[in-house]
């Protein structure tokens, strides 16, 4: 059963997984250069991967529901709830979780875009779709797209922060 927005969602899912692989590769550069990964490096890598997999699941949920011949209005409502609840949980708890690992909250730009904008978009989408308004598919896909780009933005900023950290060189065995 084909549904509205299917091609766009498949494209988003592909982009998201590609981004996850690319971000993991970039974070592997520091250890490849001989530096130790800091707690913040590991936390940011885990955070990006977690967000990307929640976003990818959100992109694939409508197709999964369509396989069961669920009516389209319920595809979007069910997908909105199953995507928005974990995403909102991640978005609003990010500053606390980061503070716990790094000792300080996110930089203002990341807080504004990643936490505030991301949470607002997810929450507005959830309300819009649950209200059963006319363009629920568009609202859902738009929220997924904006949330994806907030993650990409936060990653670029975080990568800049990581690359500015002093490189604590790992001990290498002495040559024999």
N, C-alpha and C positions, 0 to 999 in steps of 0.2 A: 504494500500500500504506500503510494507516494503521498507526501504531505508538503504543505507550504514551507519553503525555506530549507528543504532537505539538502540541496546542493551546497548552499551557503554553510550549513552546519558541518557537512563533511569536509569542506574546504577549511573551515575554522579548526576542526579537530586535527587535520593534517598539519596546519600551521603551528598549532599548539605543541604537538609532539616534536616537530622539527625544532621549535624554540627550546623545548626542554633539553633535547640532545645538544644543541648549540651552546646553551648556557652551562651545561655540565662540562663540555669541552673547554670552554673559556676558563672555568674555575680550576680545571686540571692544569692550567698553565703555571700557576704558582708552584705547585709541588714539582712539576717537570723542570722548573728553573732552580730547584733545590731548596725552596722555602717550605717551611712547615705551614700547614693549614691552621689558622686560628679557630677558636670557638665560634667567632663571628662568621668566618668563611664557611664553616660547616653548617651553621645555623641558616645562613642566607641560602646556601645550596639546597638544604632540606626544605626551606620555606618555598622557594621557587618551584621545586618539584611537586610539593604538596598542592600548591595553588594550581599549577598547570594540570595536574591529574584531576582535580575537582572540576576545573573548567572543561577539560576534555570529556569527562563523564557527562557534564551538562550539555555538551554539544552532541553527544551520542544518545542521550536519554530519549529524545523525541522519536528517533528511528526505532529504538527498542520498543517503545510503546506502540508505534505504528504496526509493528510485526504482529501484535496481538489484536489488531483491528479496533483499537480503542478510538472512540470518536475524537476528532481533531481538537475540539474545545477542551477535552479532558487530557489530551496529550500535553497541551501547553500548561494547564493548571498543575498536573502531576509533576511535570518536568520542573516547573517554576519552584514548587515547594521543595522537591528533592535536590535541586541545585542550590537554591537560595539559602536554605537553613545552614548547611555546612559552610557555604561561602561567607555568609554574614558572620558566622562564628569565627572563622579565620580572620576576616577583615577587622572586626572590632576588638579582637584579643591580640592582634599583632603587636601593638605598642608594649603591652604588658609582657608578652612572651619575649620580645626582643630585649626589653629592659632586664629581664631575668637572666638572659644569656650574656648580654654585652655590658650590662651595668648602666646603660642609658637608653633612652627612647630613640625612635627613628628621627632622622633629620627632618626639618620642617617640610621640605618639598615632598618627601616620601609620605609623611603623615597626611599632608593635604591631598595628594593624588591617590595614593595607595589605600589609605584608610578612609578618609572622609568622602572623596569622590566615589571610590569603589563601593563603599557601604551604601551611600545614597543611591547610586545607580541600581544596585542589587535590590534594595528595599523598595524603590519606586517601581521597578519591574515586577516584583512580587505582588504589590498592591494592584497594579494595573492588570496583570494577568488574572489574579483571583477575582477582580471585579468583572471579569468576562468582557472587557471592552473589545472593540472591533479589531484592532491590530495587535492582538496578543502575541502572535508568532513574531511579528516585527519587533515588538517590545522585548521579548525574550532574547532573540538573536542579537539585538542591539546591546542589551545588557551584557551578554556573553562577550561580545566584541570589545566593548568599553572596558570590562573587567580584565580581559586579556591584555589590552594595551596599558592598563594601569600596572599590571604585573611586569610587563616589558619595560615600562618607564622606571619602575622601582628597581628592577634588575640593573639597568644601565647606571642609575645613580649609585646603587650598592657596589657595582663593579668598580666604579670610580673610587669609592671609599676604600674598597679592598686593595686596589692597586696602589693607593697612597700609603697604606700601612707599611711600616718598616718590615723588610723581609727577614724573618728569623730563620736562619739557614739550618737545615737539618744536619745532624752529624752524619758524615759519610765515613764508611770504614777506610782506614788508612791503607794505601796500596802496599802490597807485600814485596 
